[in-house]
Amino acid sequence: MRVCVNLADYEQAAKLRMTKSAFGYYAAGAGDELTLRANVEAFQRLRLRPRMLVDVTQRDPSTTLLGHRVPMPVTVAPMGFHRLAHPEGELATVRAVTGQGLIFVASTMATSTLEAIAAAATGRLWFQLYCFRDREITRSLIRRAEAAGYSAFQLTVDVPVLGRREADIRNNFQLPEDCRVANLEPYGLGSIRGGSDRESSAQEYTDRLFDASLTWETVDWIRSQTRLPVMLKGILRGDDAARGIDHGATGIVVSNHGGRQLDSGVSTFEVLPEIVQAVRGRVPVLIDSGVRRGVDVVKALAVGASAVQLGRPVLWGLAVDGQAGVERVLSLFRMELDNALALCGCPNLAAIGPDLIARRFAEFLS
Ligand SMILES: Cc1cc2nc3c(=O)[nH]c(=O)nc-3n(C[C@H](O)[C@H](O)[C@H](O)COP(=O)(O)O)c2cc1C
């Protein structure tokens, strides 16, 4: 096999190793995949003005996220069903991610329990929360995550219903019997099977169990259930970000779920300036959806983000070589970031500012 020298190579290598249905589940966006493509293109469009003649022999990409020191401004986005990629699933991923000192965001829809993920971790964990119609399930997940030592929540707000991912309908996607929605097994909801030629099994499952009546009051309710920080994941507008802070959000994750929800929704990078402006530095702003290159971190931070979340590329690494594959994806990404910092004349993250952005991208300088 060809050696993988960037994250896109890992996607190609993963495709060769995975079943069509599992690869389709990971790769697919909703509808015509307009937003999926726009996410990557938005990062690619921006051009940088590198600074010359700066001593960059020592480079430090470390930062602090919610009070925790991390070696680079990158977390791993919450994604379901890691066992579709590798038999060790989330346990392999979390070992790789926390082993490198990075924060792993465990998904409600993990194929390992949040407790098993915590036991395998050697570093900091956040938990991604979906709010269920049955509030007792949500309450129980919060309690369990607190007891297992997770230090913050990301409440996902962009799934009142699931986006229509047509690949999953075409491939008749089923969660294999040996893959369970482990966190939900205690409530009799461990299996995702079924579906039809109109709706995938995942869509059927989500639309039956997730709470489409979620409102800002629900955010207040979630906050009343925990003393841990609660970030809102899936925000795409400045006014929603500001309102989130009014409702006590301790972080905003600009995300469109990797183009898996509203097709024709805006790309995340194009709305980042609006959101940074609305947040006014009160809480950290993270961004995911379309981050594929180390230089994307420089772009996101130049616009005012605190960190990025890496999504699908982590799953590609996992599919290719388990824990070692994830480690390699993360270290490749880190090398790209290090290289971009040096070439921009930035010895550290504090040196990244809006002056790096080419002036013709005026919208990013607002
Ligand atoms: C296979 C897959 C599963 C996902 N599962 C979840 C999930 O359970 N909860 C959640 O909040 N987001 C989930 N996401 C969205 C990610 O957290 C993140 O927003 C997205 O992957 C970013 O886009 P990118 O992978 O194209 O960079 C999932 C994404 C993928 C690709």
The ligand as an ORCA input file, in Angstrom:
! r2SCAN-3c Opt
* xyz 0 1
  C     -19.337      9.013     11.611
  C     -19.682     10.238     12.371
  C     -20.393     10.128     13.558
  C     -20.729     11.266     14.285
  N     -21.384     11.130     15.474
  C     -21.643     12.230     16.213
  C     -22.239     12.105     17.490
  O     -22.533     11.009     17.938
  N     -22.485     13.247     18.189
  C     -22.157     14.489     17.710
  O     -22.400     15.486     18.379
  N     -21.564     14.626     16.513
  C     -21.292     13.532     15.770
  N     -20.664     13.682     14.564
  C     -20.229     15.022     14.121
  C     -18.799     15.321     14.610
  O     -18.770     15.572     15.981
  C     -18.220     16.546     13.893
  O     -19.089     17.627     14.064
  C     -17.973     16.301     12.398
  O     -17.450     15.016     12.205
  C     -17.036     17.323     11.824
  O     -16.949     17.191     10.447
  P     -15.676     16.513      9.717
  O     -15.600     15.122     10.218
  O     -16.027     16.525      8.267
  O     -14.501     17.330     10.031
  C     -20.351     12.543     13.810
  C     -19.639     12.643     12.608
  C     -19.294     11.523     11.902
  C     -18.498     11.669     10.638
*
